[in-house]
């Protein structure tokens, strides 16, 4: 696990981020992948959260300076920064489960951090 992803795991355990469902970020909180985007934004100064005007649920788009953005998945630039190989990384839980699926099944953030560490090393 690289140092950037390690910081994200600390964020997941910090209690600073309320857990949200269905998007990287909503008015209610963050997906575990949204927490990674937010750490990327804070560390690099790149990226911004913009309201997704077409979503009545209050989702935000994580927009990069290049103009690319997403509401559900990690942008490639963020994946590379975090040392991840997919937009929705697979995590080991005996079987594999995607990070977004774990989040949307309301697996608590500290447990999701444990799954990331089991998959990518501590």
C-alpha beads as a LAMMPS data file, in Angstrom:
LAMMPS data file: protein, C-alpha beads

122 atoms
121 bonds

1 atom types
1 bond types

-500.0 500.0 xlo xhi
-500.0 500.0 ylo yhi
-500.0 500.0 zlo zhi

Masses

1 110.0

Atoms # bond

1 1 1 0.000 0.000 0.000
2 1 1 1.442 3.357 -0.933
3 1 1 1.651 6.313 1.458
4 1 1 -1.286 8.086 -0.200
5 1 1 -3.651 5.154 0.242
6 1 1 -2.416 4.759 3.825
7 1 1 -3.569 8.355 4.518
8 1 1 -6.962 7.483 3.031
9 1 1 -7.281 4.521 5.407
10 1 1 -6.536 6.854 8.296
11 1 1 -9.310 9.125 7.004
12 1 1 -11.769 6.208 6.873
13 1 1 -11.040 5.493 10.541
14 1 1 -11.014 9.139 11.660
15 1 1 -14.749 9.680 12.074
16 1 1 -14.396 12.950 10.121
17 1 1 -16.396 11.676 7.139
18 1 1 -20.034 10.607 7.480
19 1 1 -20.735 7.543 5.363
20 1 1 -23.073 8.098 2.429
21 1 1 -24.509 5.669 -0.096
22 1 1 -24.934 5.528 -3.857
23 1 1 -22.361 8.113 -4.995
24 1 1 -18.844 9.332 -4.258
25 1 1 -20.385 12.126 -2.228
26 1 1 -23.929 13.164 -1.419
27 1 1 -25.474 15.756 0.848
28 1 1 -25.476 13.067 3.552
29 1 1 -21.895 11.852 3.305
30 1 1 -19.148 10.105 1.375
31 1 1 -18.615 6.696 -0.179
32 1 1 -15.275 5.164 0.799
33 1 1 -14.134 6.032 -2.753
34 1 1 -15.267 9.612 -2.206
35 1 1 -13.026 9.769 0.866
36 1 1 -10.113 8.796 -1.399
37 1 1 -11.095 11.569 -3.839
38 1 1 -11.299 14.080 -0.990
39 1 1 -7.830 13.107 0.326
40 1 1 -6.495 13.452 -3.233
41 1 1 -8.055 16.937 -3.456
42 1 1 -6.540 18.001 -0.132
43 1 1 -3.089 16.586 -0.880
44 1 1 -2.711 17.739 -4.487
45 1 1 -4.958 20.796 -4.640
46 1 1 -6.593 19.235 -7.725
47 1 1 -10.252 18.436 -8.099
48 1 1 -13.473 19.929 -6.854
49 1 1 -16.936 18.815 -5.796
50 1 1 -19.745 20.119 -7.992
51 1 1 -23.440 19.462 -7.419
52 1 1 -24.857 17.000 -9.940
53 1 1 -27.873 19.029 -10.971
54 1 1 -29.498 16.005 -12.638
55 1 1 -29.553 13.951 -9.440
56 1 1 -32.452 14.540 -7.044
57 1 1 -30.560 12.540 -4.385
58 1 1 -27.991 15.285 -3.977
59 1 1 -24.959 13.573 -5.506
60 1 1 -21.823 15.557 -6.317
61 1 1 -19.456 15.136 -9.251
62 1 1 -15.757 14.937 -8.420
63 1 1 -14.297 17.075 -11.220
64 1 1 -10.609 17.160 -12.168
65 1 1 -8.890 20.170 -13.774
66 1 1 -8.860 18.275 -17.097
67 1 1 -12.655 18.478 -17.067
68 1 1 -13.209 14.780 -16.474
69 1 1 -15.407 13.846 -13.558
70 1 1 -17.529 11.142 -12.037
71 1 1 -20.199 10.652 -9.419
72 1 1 -19.648 6.921 -8.801
73 1 1 -16.089 5.785 -9.596
74 1 1 -12.484 6.822 -9.017
75 1 1 -11.019 8.849 -11.885
76 1 1 -7.856 7.338 -13.410
77 1 1 -5.639 10.109 -12.025
78 1 1 -6.885 9.387 -8.490
79 1 1 -6.472 5.627 -8.964
80 1 1 -2.838 6.104 -9.962
81 1 1 -2.177 8.479 -7.045
82 1 1 -3.623 5.961 -4.574
83 1 1 -1.850 2.970 -6.142
84 1 1 -5.111 1.284 -7.137
85 1 1 -5.764 -0.569 -10.379
86 1 1 -9.456 -0.002 -10.851
87 1 1 -12.174 2.604 -10.678
88 1 1 -14.011 0.433 -8.134
89 1 1 -11.268 -1.650 -6.483
90 1 1 -11.942 -5.225 -5.519
91 1 1 -11.339 -5.977 -1.856
92 1 1 -10.647 -9.355 -0.272
93 1 1 -13.291 -10.551 2.164
94 1 1 -12.709 -14.274 1.772
95 1 1 -14.361 -13.771 -1.596
96 1 1 -13.897 -10.490 -3.416
97 1 1 -16.266 -7.554 -3.067
98 1 1 -15.961 -4.164 -4.710
99 1 1 -15.252 -1.150 -2.526
100 1 1 -18.488 0.569 -3.605
101 1 1 -20.539 -2.566 -2.916
102 1 1 -19.057 -2.865 0.572
103 1 1 -19.856 0.801 1.166
104 1 1 -23.411 0.572 -0.166
105 1 1 -24.036 -2.537 1.960
106 1 1 -23.173 -0.254 4.888
107 1 1 -19.969 -1.979 5.918
108 1 1 -18.555 0.626 8.347
109 1 1 -15.593 2.680 7.154
110 1 1 -13.125 1.165 9.674
111 1 1 -13.998 -2.320 8.371
112 1 1 -13.616 -1.139 4.777
113 1 1 -10.155 0.192 5.727
114 1 1 -9.362 -3.275 7.110
115 1 1 -10.433 -4.815 3.776
116 1 1 -8.233 -2.403 1.805
117 1 1 -5.292 -3.299 4.048
118 1 1 -5.969 -7.038 3.705
119 1 1 -5.989 -6.630 -0.072
120 1 1 -3.212 -4.069 -0.632
121 1 1 -1.051 -4.565 2.480
122 1 1 -0.897 -2.308 5.529

Bonds

1 1 1 2
2 1 2 3
3 1 3 4
4 1 4 5
5 1 5 6
6 1 6 7
7 1 7 8
8 1 8 9
9 1 9 10
10 1 10 11
11 1 11 12
12 1 12 13
13 1 13 14
14 1 14 15
15 1 15 16
16 1 16 17
17 1 17 18
18 1 18 19
19 1 19 20
20 1 20 21
21 1 21 22
22 1 22 23
23 1 23 24
24 1 24 25
25 1 25 26
26 1 26 27
27 1 27 28
28 1 28 29
29 1 29 30
30 1 30 31
31 1 31 32
32 1 32 33
33 1 33 34
34 1 34 35
35 1 35 36
36 1 36 37
37 1 37 38
38 1 38 39
39 1 39 40
40 1 40 41
41 1 41 42
42 1 42 43
43 1 43 44
44 1 44 45
45 1 45 46
46 1 46 47
47 1 47 48
48 1 48 49
49 1 49 50
50 1 50 51
51 1 51 52
52 1 52 53
53 1 53 54
54 1 54 55
55 1 55 56
56 1 56 57
57 1 57 58
58 1 58 59
59 1 59 60
60 1 60 61
61 1 61 62
62 1 62 63
63 1 63 64
64 1 64 65
65 1 65 66
66 1 66 67
67 1 67 68
68 1 68 69
69 1 69 70
70 1 70 71
71 1 71 72
72 1 72 73
73 1 73 74
74 1 74 75
75 1 75 76
76 1 76 77
77 1 77 78
78 1 78 79
79 1 79 80
80 1 80 81
81 1 81 82
82 1 82 83
83 1 83 84
84 1 84 85
85 1 85 86
86 1 86 87
87 1 87 88
88 1 88 89
89 1 89 90
90 1 90 91
91 1 91 92
92 1 92 93
93 1 93 94
94 1 94 95
95 1 95 96
96 1 96 97
97 1 97 98
98 1 98 99
99 1 99 100
100 1 100 101
101 1 101 102
102 1 102 103
103 1 103 104
104 1 104 105
105 1 105 106
106 1 106 107
107 1 107 108
108 1 108 109
109 1 109 110
110 1 110 111
111 1 111 112
112 1 112 113
113 1 113 114
114 1 114 115
115 1 115 116
116 1 116 117
117 1 117 118
118 1 118 119
119 1 119 120
120 1 120 121
121 1 121 122
